[in-house]
Amino acid sequence: MDKRKTKLTMSQVMYPHQANLAGNVHGGEVMKLMDTTAAAVARRYARSNVVTARVDELQFHHPIFVGSLVTLTATIAYVGRTSMEVVVNVYIEDLESDTEPIRALSSYFTMVALDKDGVPKQVPPFVPETEEEIMLYNTIKERREALKKKSGK
Ligand SMILES: CC(C)(COP(=O)(O)OP(=O)(O)OC[C@H]1O[C@@H](n2cnc3c(N)ncnc32)[C@H](O)[C@@H]1OP(=O)(O)O)[C@@H](O)C(=O)NCCC(=O)NCCS
């Protein structure tokens, strides 16, 4: 499998208009960036338009302040027939210090590929390769099956 198709990274410096008066970047601003990154990797994988169907396990581990460099990584970790589950992590880096980047947010985005008529369309199959990829794939598969059972679909 072509690894370039399942991973994508985007970086951006945070500015005052994205923050509150104390300098904390709004959660919604970062969530939008996460959604944008997930959509980009999914669009490239599907080679079509995609929409966000679901967001799971969104966690804010650390605050983000104005001036931080925010780097988002999006990795396709599971693919169904028309949907793709994307793991999104957000790392923050203080550009004026020697400290290592730390993970500030994480989440799972379910993106659905759509054809030109807006109907869900089939995407290429995904085969996890490394031990880590296989473990994550199986975890997501179990969660999706449990959700389907719960919703009666
Ligand atoms: C997402 C959407 C296209 C699904 O439409 P639908 O008629 O339910 O389509 P289907 O039942 O064929 O489901 C398509 C896929 O989406 C998945 N899906 C649909 N709703 C889901 C949900 N709430 N959570 C997780 N997956 C979901 C299905 O499991 C299926 O996956 P699979 O093909 O890999 O098995 C539709 O609900 C929609 O347009 N929602 C609004 C999306 C949106 O506007 N997002 C914000 C802006 S991008």
The ligand as an SDF file (V2000), in Angstrom:
LIG
                    3D

 48 50  0  0  0  0  0  0  0  0999 V2000
  -22.6380   10.6410    6.4140 C   0  0  0  0  0  0  0  0  0  0  0  0
  -23.8150   10.4150    5.4700 C   0  0  0  0  0  0  0  0  0  0  0  0
  -23.4130   10.7210    4.0330 C   0  0  0  0  0  0  0  0  0  0  0  0
  -24.2140    8.9450    5.5950 C   0  0  0  0  0  0  0  0  0  0  0  0
  -25.3660    8.7810    4.8280 O   0  0  0  0  0  0  0  0  0  0  0  0
  -26.2470    7.4400    4.9590 P   0  0  0  0  0  0  0  0  0  0  0  0
  -27.4350    7.6110    4.1420 O   0  0  0  0  0  0  0  0  0  0  0  0
  -26.3840    7.0730    6.4070 O   0  0  0  0  0  0  0  0  0  0  0  0
  -25.3190    6.4120    4.2090 O   0  0  0  0  0  0  0  0  0  0  0  0
  -25.0640    4.8940    4.5210 P   0  0  0  0  0  0  0  0  0  0  0  0
  -26.0890    4.3210    5.4620 O   0  0  0  0  0  0  0  0  0  0  0  0
  -24.8790    4.2490    3.1730 O   0  0  0  0  0  0  0  0  0  0  0  0
  -23.6800    4.9070    5.2850 O   0  0  0  0  0  0  0  0  0  0  0  0
  -22.4880    5.2020    4.5970 C   0  0  0  0  0  0  0  0  0  0  0  0
  -21.3320    4.9090    5.5210 C   0  0  0  0  0  0  0  0  0  0  0  0
  -21.3110    5.8680    6.5620 O   0  0  0  0  0  0  0  0  0  0  0  0
  -21.2720    5.2170    7.8130 C   0  0  0  0  0  0  0  0  0  0  0  0
  -22.0360    6.0480    8.7380 N   0  0  0  0  0  0  0  0  0  0  0  0
  -23.2060    6.6760    8.5120 C   0  0  0  0  0  0  0  0  0  0  0  0
  -23.5760    7.3450    9.6090 N   0  0  0  0  0  0  0  0  0  0  0  0
  -22.6170    7.1360   10.5360 C   0  0  0  0  0  0  0  0  0  0  0  0
  -22.4360    7.5610   11.8800 C   0  0  0  0  0  0  0  0  0  0  0  0
  -23.3150    8.3420   12.4980 N   0  0  0  0  0  0  0  0  0  0  0  0
  -21.3380    7.1470   12.5390 N   0  0  0  0  0  0  0  0  0  0  0  0
  -20.4160    6.3570   11.9370 C   0  0  0  0  0  0  0  0  0  0  0  0
  -20.5290    5.9240   10.6490 N   0  0  0  0  0  0  0  0  0  0  0  0
  -21.6320    6.3070    9.9830 C   0  0  0  0  0  0  0  0  0  0  0  0
  -21.9430    3.8680    7.5870 C   0  0  0  0  0  0  0  0  0  0  0  0
  -21.5430    2.9240    8.5670 O   0  0  0  0  0  0  0  0  0  0  0  0
  -21.4110    3.5390    6.2070 C   0  0  0  0  0  0  0  0  0  0  0  0
  -20.0880    3.0560    6.3150 O   0  0  0  0  0  0  0  0  0  0  0  0
  -19.5380    1.8340    5.4000 P   0  0  0  0  0  0  0  0  0  0  0  0
  -20.0250    2.0460    3.9980 O   0  0  0  0  0  0  0  0  0  0  0  0
  -18.0460    1.9620    5.4870 O   0  0  0  0  0  0  0  0  0  0  0  0
  -20.0550    0.5760    6.0180 O   0  0  0  0  0  0  0  0  0  0  0  0
  -25.0420   11.3010    5.8710 C   0  0  0  0  0  0  0  0  0  0  0  0
  -25.5010   10.9020    7.1550 O   0  0  0  0  0  0  0  0  0  0  0  0
  -24.7190   12.7760    5.8920 C   0  0  0  0  0  0  0  0  0  0  0  0
  -24.6470   13.4160    4.8550 O   0  0  0  0  0  0  0  0  0  0  0  0
  -24.4920   13.3420    7.0870 N   0  0  0  0  0  0  0  0  0  0  0  0
  -24.1200   14.7360    7.2050 C   0  0  0  0  0  0  0  0  0  0  0  0
  -22.6240   14.9170    6.9640 C   0  0  0  0  0  0  0  0  0  0  0  0
  -22.2020   16.3280    7.1580 C   0  0  0  0  0  0  0  0  0  0  0  0
  -22.8710   17.2420    6.7310 O   0  0  0  0  0  0  0  0  0  0  0  0
  -21.0640   16.5320    7.8500 N   0  0  0  0  0  0  0  0  0  0  0  0
  -20.5950   17.8320    8.2220 C   0  0  0  0  0  0  0  0  0  0  0  0
  -20.0430   18.6230    7.0930 C   0  0  0  0  0  0  0  0  0  0  0  0
  -18.7190   17.8300    6.2790 S   0  0  0  0  0  0  0  0  0  0  0  0
  1  2  1  0
  2  3  1  0
  2  4  1  0
  2 36  1  0
  4  5  1  0
  5  6  1  0
  6  7  2  0
  6  8  1  0
  6  9  1  0
  9 10  1  0
 10 11  2  0
 10 12  1  0
 10 13  1  0
 13 14  1  0
 14 15  1  0
 15 16  1  0
 15 30  1  0
 16 17  1  0
 17 18  1  0
 17 28  1  0
 18 19  1  0
 18 27  1  0
 19 20  2  0
 20 21  1  0
 21 22  1  0
 21 27  2  0
 22 23  1  0
 22 24  2  0
 24 25  1  0
 25 26  2  0
 26 27  1  0
 28 29  1  0
 28 30  1  0
 30 31  1  0
 31 32  1  0
 32 33  2  0
 32 34  1  0
 32 35  1  0
 36 37  1  0
 36 38  1  0
 38 39  2  0
 38 40  1  0
 40 41  1  0
 41 42  1  0
 42 43  1  0
 43 44  2  0
 43 45  1  0
 45 46  1  0
 46 47  1  0
 47 48  1  0
M  END
$$$$
